[in-house]
Amino acid sequence: MTRLLDAARHNRLTLMKTGSYYLIHICVAAMVAYAVTGNLIASLTLSLLEPTVQAVAFFFHEKVWERSLKRRGTAAAMQGA
C-alpha cells in the first residue's frame, strides 16, 4: 500500500490531469453515443467504458513523454558539456 501511495504522490500532477481529461471525455462520449444510438442506457455504458480505457492509456502516454523529455534533456546537457 505504501508503494501505491508513494506512486500517487510522485505522479500527482499527471493523475490530476488524467482525472480532468476523464471527466471531460465521459461527457463528450455520452453526448456522442446518445446522438448516435438514441438510447440513454447504451450511451451511458459506452461513455463510461471507452473513456476509462482512454484515461489509463493517457496516464501511460504521459509517463512515456516525461521519460522522453528527460532523456532529451540529459542528451542535450551531455552535448553541451
Secondary structure by P-SEA (a helix, b strand, c coil): caaaaaaaaaaaaaaaaaaaaaaaaaaaaaaaaaaacccaaaaaaaaacaaaaaaaaaaaaaaaaaaaaaaaaaaaaaaac
